[in-house]
Amino acid sequence: MMSNEGLAFIVFSAGMLVLMGIGMNMALALVLTGAGMAWVLGFWDTQLLAQNLVAGVDSFPLLAVPFFILAGELMNSGGISRRIITMAQAWVGHIRGGLGYVAIGAAVLMASMSGSALADTAALATILMPMMRQQGYPMHTSAGLIASGGIIAPIIPPSMPFVIYGVTTNTSISALFVSGIVPGLIMGAGLIVAWRWVLRDLVLPQGTALPMKERLRATVKAFWAMLMPIIIIGGMKTGVFTPTEAAVVAAFYALVIALFVHREMKVVEVYGVLVRAAKTTAIVMFLCAGAQVASYMITLADLPATLTGWLGPLVESPRLLMVVMMLVLIVIGTALDLTPTILIFAPVMLPIAVKAGIDPVYFGLMFVLNGAIGLITPPVGTVLNVVAGVGKLSLHQVIKGVNPFLFTYSVILFLFVLFPQIVTAPVAWMR
């Protein structure tokens, strides 16, 4: 006869598959599966469910999420994102395939400001895709490149997924931020190599280089935008403010620049920006609340111990364990978005990794990187849908165009598995 714990596991896994299959909101699906597990385990209590819902969002570090979201909205509305793209275009836009390099450079710079893959991708696609279409770039490849550039945002600090991961697993958010700098730059370099490879078969125009005076003018206009990541990362590194306070500083800085320096946003428009940021925040926070219900019941059902038993033989071989975990997360990433993946699986997998002697910060970076790649992995691919919507392309076209860059990221992911020092050494040095 099956134990209650085994039945709870079936309720959770089958329930999530069914509810996702019928298109139910992910947060609500987590609450319902958590409630089903509570009933099976004999812990059914509406007050307990309510307490866990509140506990899921009752966290000071999670305050960083709404402020980083607000900072991203202000960047897009206040001309900060556009100035970054214009500066990149001034320097490399004339090269053959230059708009692709502009997309990569702008993606890296914008990643160091907002931490949101969706916000960065939407800004890049809105500005660059019409230009690429006008100059004869193949739109499926251009869309794939922009989508791939957008997922650098969860890796380079400040990163909202790192905040959520740190809160969920009680890992240092500052250390996670530091761990993402080098991998994020390597992702950008990998995209450059992949784009150069794609360019071999493309016939694209080569523009005329702008005079140095025009390049410097574009750089000066982007000065206040480029100062933003220096303030955020420098402030955290020197201990002036915490990651949560850094989010507030980022939002306030973006607001001041948009209203009083660039003057591209009026005071009356702030309300609309706040509403958009609030809607996005509500989605993320409801996910956190729902995941806490499911997480609590997963713990009561002792599912982490069950998973440990399955992976136990691999604990003696940390590298092989990491390979298996990454493969599992790749499969999960095809069906789940990054945030629910963190909330559901990070608390279960991290203890196993730590038992095998894997550094928790390194594991956090790898976990988020894998989940970020899932954002451009079909069939769900949230970022793919954003690019397809902005560029008025079919999802099939975007999936076709993203394949070379998806392959590049997969190589980078397993390079980090084989050589963890690429991640851990810079963290140790910066500490």
C-alpha positions in Angstrom: 0.0 0.0 0.0 1.4 3.4 -0.9 2.4 5.7 1.9 0.9 9.2 2.4 4.3 10.7 1.4 4.3 8.8 -1.9 0.7 9.8 -2.6 1.5 13.4 -1.8 4.3 13.3 -4.4 1.9 12.0 -7.0 -0.6 14.7 -6.1 2.0 17.4 -6.5 3.6 16.2 -9.7 0.4 15.1 -11.5 -1.6 18.1 -10.2 1.0 20.5 -11.5 1.1 18.8 -14.9 -2.7 18.8 -15.3 -3.2 22.3 -14.1 -0.4 23.7 -16.3 -1.8 21.7 -19.2 -5.2 23.4 -18.9 -3.5 26.8 -18.8 -4.1 27.7 -15.1 -2.1 30.5 -13.6 1.1 29.1 -12.1 0.7 30.7 -8.7 -2.8 29.4 -8.3 -1.7 25.9 -9.5 1.0 25.9 -6.7 -1.6 26.8 -4.1 -4.1 24.1 -5.2 -1.4 21.4 -5.4 -0.1 22.5 -2.0 -3.6 22.3 -0.6 -4.1 18.8 -2.2 -0.9 17.6 -0.5 -2.0 19.1 2.8 -5.3 17.0 2.6 -3.4 13.8 1.7 -0.9 14.3 4.5 -3.6 15.0 7.1 -2.5 18.6 7.6 -5.6 20.2 6.1 -6.1 23.6 7.8 -7.1 26.8 6.1 -5.3 28.8 8.7 -2.1 27.0 8.0 -2.5 27.6 4.3 -3.1 31.3 4.9 -0.1 31.6 7.2 2.1 30.1 4.5 0.7 32.4 1.8 1.7 35.4 4.0 5.1 33.9 4.9 5.9 33.5 1.2 6.0 37.3 0.8 6.8 38.4 4.3 10.5 39.0 3.7 12.6 42.2 3.8 15.0 41.0 1.0 12.0 40.4 -1.3 11.3 44.2 -1.2 14.1 44.4 -3.8 11.9 42.8 -6.4 9.3 45.5 -6.8 11.9 48.2 -6.8 14.0 46.5 -9.4 10.9 46.0 -11.5 10.1 49.7 -11.1 13.6 50.7 -12.0 13.3 48.7 -15.3 10.0 50.4 -16.1 11.5 53.8 -15.5 14.5 52.9 -17.6 12.3 52.1 -20.6 10.0 55.0 -20.2 12.6 57.6 -19.3 15.0 57.1 -22.3 17.8 55.3 -20.4 17.5 52.1 -22.4 17.3 54.0 -25.7 20.5 56.0 -24.9 22.4 52.8 -24.2 21.3 51.3 -27.5 22.1 54.5 -29.4 25.6 54.6 -27.8 26.3 51.0 -28.8 25.1 51.7 -32.3 27.4 54.7 -32.6 30.5 52.6 -31.9 29.8 49.3 -33.7 26.6 49.9 -35.8 28.6 50.4 -39.0 30.3 47.0 -39.0 28.8 44.3 -41.2 26.0 42.8 -39.0 26.6 45.7 -36.7 23.1 45.8 -35.3 23.6 42.3 -33.9 26.7 43.5 -32.0 24.7 46.5 -30.9 22.0 44.1 -29.5 24.7 42.1 -27.6 26.5 45.2 -26.2 23.2 46.9 -25.2 22.0 43.7 -23.6 25.0 43.4 -21.4 24.9 47.1 -20.4 21.1 47.0 -19.7 21.5 43.8 -17.7 23.6 45.7 -15.2 20.7 48.0 -14.5 17.4 46.3 -14.4 17.9 42.5 -13.7 14.7 41.6 -15.6 15.0 39.5 -18.8 11.5 40.4 -20.0 12.0 44.2 -19.5 15.4 44.2 -21.3 14.2 41.9 -24.1 11.1 44.1 -24.7 13.2 47.3 -24.8 15.8 45.7 -27.2 13.2 44.2 -29.5 11.1 47.4 -29.7 14.0 49.6 -30.7 16.2 47.2 -32.8 13.9 44.9 -34.6 12.3 47.6 -36.9 15.9 48.8 -37.7 17.0 45.2 -38.5 13.9 44.6 -40.7 14.6 47.9 -42.6 18.3 46.9 -43.3 17.4 43.4 -44.5 18.4 41.3 -41.5 16.7 37.8 -41.4 14.1 38.4 -38.8 14.1 34.9 -37.3 17.8 35.1 -36.6 17.6 38.7 -35.3 14.7 37.7 -33.0 16.7 34.8 -31.7 19.8 36.9 -31.0 17.7 39.6 -29.1 16.0 36.9 -27.0 19.3 35.3 -26.2 20.8 38.7 -25.2 17.8 39.4 -23.0 18.5 36.4 -20.7 21.8 37.9 -19.6 19.8 40.1 -17.3 19.1 37.4 -14.7 22.9 36.7 -14.4 24.6 40.1 -14.3 23.8 42.0 -11.1 21.4 43.4 -10.0 19.4 40.3 -10.7 15.8 39.7 -9.5 16.2 35.9 -9.8 19.2 36.0 -7.5 17.2 37.9 -5.0 14.4 35.3 -5.1 16.9 32.5 -5.0 18.8 34.0 -2.0 15.6 34.5 -0.1 14.3 31.0 -0.9 17.5 29.2 0.0 19.0 31.6 2.6 22.0 32.2 0.4 24.0 35.5 0.5 22.4 37.7 -2.2 25.5 39.9 -2.3 27.7 36.9 -3.0 25.2 35.7 -5.7 25.4 39.1 -7.3 29.2 39.0 -7.4 29.1 35.4 -8.9 27.2 36.6 -11.9 29.6 39.2 -13.2 32.1 37.0 -15.0 29.6 34.4 -16.3 27.4 37.3 -17.6 30.4 38.7 -19.5 31.2 35.2 -20.9 27.6 34.9 -22.1 28.0 38.2 -24.0 31.3 37.0 -25.5 29.7 33.7 -26.4 26.9 35.5 -28.3 29.5 37.5 -30.2 31.2 34.3 -31.4 27.8 32.7 -32.3 26.7 35.9 -34.2 30.0 35.9 -36.1 29.4 32.3 -37.1 25.8 33.1 -38.2 27.0 36.0 -40.3 29.0 33.7 -42.6 25.9 32.9 -44.6 24.3 36.3 -44.5 24.6 39.2 -47.0 24.2 42.3 -45.0 25.1 46.0 -45.7 28.1 47.6 -44.1 27.5 51.1 -43.0 29.8 54.1 -42.7 31.6 54.7 -39.4 30.4 57.8 -37.5 33.0 60.5 -36.8 34.6 60.3 -33.4 32.8 63.5 -32.4 29.4 61.8 -32.9 30.5 58.7 -31.1 31.7 60.7 -28.1 28.4 62.7 -28.2 26.4 59.5 -28.0 28.6 58.3 -25.1 28.1 61.5 -23.2 24.4 61.3 -23.6 24.5 57.8 -22.1 26.7 58.9 -19.2 24.0 59.0 -16.6 22.7 55.6 -17.7 26.2 54.0 -17.4 26.6 55.5 -14.0 23.7 53.6 -12.7 25.4 50.1 -12.4 28.5 51.7 -11.0 26.4 53.2 -8.2 24.5 50.0 -7.5 27.4 47.5 -7.6 29.9 49.9 -6.0 27.5 50.7 -3.2 26.9 47.1 -2.4 30.6 46.2 -2.7 31.6 49.0 -0.3 28.8 48.2 2.2 27.0 51.5 1.7 23.7 49.7 1.2 22.3 46.2 1.1 20.9 44.5 -2.1 17.4 45.5 -1.0 18.5 49.1 -0.4 20.3 49.0 -3.8 17.0 48.3 -5.5 15.5 51.4 -3.9 18.5 53.5 -5.0 18.2 52.1 -8.5 14.5 53.0 -8.8 15.0 56.5 -7.3 18.0 57.1 -9.5 16.1 56.1 -12.6 13.2 58.3 -11.6 15.4 61.4 -11.1 17.2 60.8 -14.4 14.0 60.3 -16.3 12.2 63.4 -14.9 15.0 65.9 -14.4 18.0 65.0 -16.5 16.7 63.4 -19.7 13.3 65.0 -19.2 11.6 62.3 -21.4 9.0 61.5 -18.9 6.4 63.9 -17.3 5.3 63.7 -13.8 1.8 62.7 -14.9 3.3 59.6 -16.6 4.8 58.3 -13.3 1.4 57.0 -12.3 1.2 54.7 -15.4 4.7 53.5 -14.7 3.8 52.7 -11.1 0.7 50.8 -12.2 2.7 48.6 -14.7 5.4 47.9 -12.1 2.7 47.0 -9.5 1.0 44.6 -11.9 4.3 42.8 -12.6 5.1 42.8 -8.9 1.8 41.3 -8.0 2.4 38.4 -10.4 5.9 37.7 -8.9 4.7 38.0 -5.3 1.7 35.8 -5.8 4.1 33.2 -7.2 6.3 33.5 -4.1 3.2 33.1 -1.9 1.9 30.1 -3.8 5.3 28.4 -3.8 5.6 28.8 -0.1 2.5 26.7 0.4 3.8 24.0 -1.9 7.3 24.2 -0.4 6.0 23.7 3.1 4.0 20.6 2.1 6.9 19.3 0.2 9.0 19.5 3.4 6.3 17.8 5.5 6.1 15.0 2.9 9.9 14.6 3.2 10.3 14.7 -0.5 13.9 16.2 -0.3 14.9 13.1 1.5 13.4 11.0 -1.2 15.3 12.9 -3.9 18.5 12.6 -1.8 18.0 8.9 -1.8 17.7 8.8 -5.6 20.7 11.0 -6.1 22.6 9.6 -3.1 25.1 7.5 -5.1 26.2 10.6 -6.9 27.1 12.6 -3.8 30.6 11.1 -3.9 31.1 12.6 -7.4 30.2 16.3 -7.2 30.9 17.0 -10.9 28.7 14.1 -12.1 26.0 15.2 -9.6 26.1 18.7 -11.1 25.8 17.2 -14.7 22.7 15.2 -13.6 21.1 18.2 -11.8 21.7 20.5 -14.8 20.1 17.9 -17.2 17.1 17.7 -14.9 16.8 21.4 -14.7 17.1 21.7 -18.5 14.0 19.4 -18.8 12.2 21.4 -16.1 13.1 24.6 -17.8 11.2 23.6 -21.0 7.9 23.6 -19.0 8.4 26.0 -16.1 9.3 29.7 -16.0 12.4 30.8 -14.0 10.7 32.1 -10.9 8.6 29.0 -10.1 11.6 26.8 -10.9 13.6 28.6 -8.2 10.8 28.6 -5.7 9.9 24.9 -6.1 13.2 23.1 -6.8 16.0 25.2 -5.3 15.2 24.4 -1.7 15.1 20.7 -2.6 18.3 20.5 -4.7 20.6 22.8 -2.7 20.9 20.6 0.4 21.9 17.7 -1.9 24.5 19.9 -3.6 25.9 21.1 -0.2 26.1 17.5 1.0 28.3 16.7 -2.0 30.6 19.6 -1.1 29.4 22.0 -3.8 29.7 25.7 -3.0 26.1 27.0 -2.4 26.9 30.3 -4.3 28.3 28.4 -7.3 25.2 26.2 -7.3 23.0 29.2 -7.1 24.6 30.7 -10.1 24.3 27.5 -12.1 20.7 27.0 -11.0 19.7 30.5 -12.2 21.8 30.3 -15.4 20.0 27.0 -16.3 16.6 28.6 -15.5 17.5 31.6 -17.6 18.3 29.4 -20.6 14.9 27.9 -20.0 13.4 31.3 -20.9 14.5 30.7 -24.5 13.8 27.0 -24.6 10.6 25.8 -26.3 7.7 25.1 -25.8 7.1 27.7 -23.0 10.1 30.1 -23.6 8.6 33.3 -22.0 11.3 35.5 -23.6 10.6 33.9 -27.0 7.0 34.9 -26.8 7.9 38.5 -25.9 10.2 38.8 -29.0 7.6 37.1 -31.2 4.9 39.5 -30.1 7.0 42.7 -30.5 8.4 41.6 -33.9 5.1 40.2 -35.2 6.7 36.8 -35.9 5.4 33.3 -35.3 6.9 31.4 -32.3 8.2 28.8 -34.7 10.3 31.4 -36.5 11.8 32.7 -33.3 12.6 29.1 -32.1 14.4 28.5 -35.4 16.4 31.7 -35.0 17.4 31.1 -31.4 19.0 27.6 -31.9 22.6 28.7 -32.6 22.6 30.9 -29.5 20.9 28.2 -27.4 23.6 25.8 -28.4 26.3 28.4 -27.3 24.7 28.8 -23.9 24.5 25.1 -23.4 28.2 24.8 -24.1 28.9 27.7 -21.6 26.7 26.0 -19.0 28.6 22.7 -19.2 31.9 24.5 -19.3 31.1 26.0 -15.9 30.2 22.4 -14.7 33.6 21.1 -15.8 35.5 24.1 -14.5 33.7 25.6 -11.5 36.7 27.8 -10.8 35.5 30.1 -13.6 32.7 31.1 -11.2 34.2 30.5 -7.8 37.6 32.2 -8.3 36.3 35.7 -9.1 33.9 35.4 -6.2 36.7 34.5 -3.8 38.9 37.3 -5.2 36.2 40.0 -4.9 35.3 38.9 -1.4 
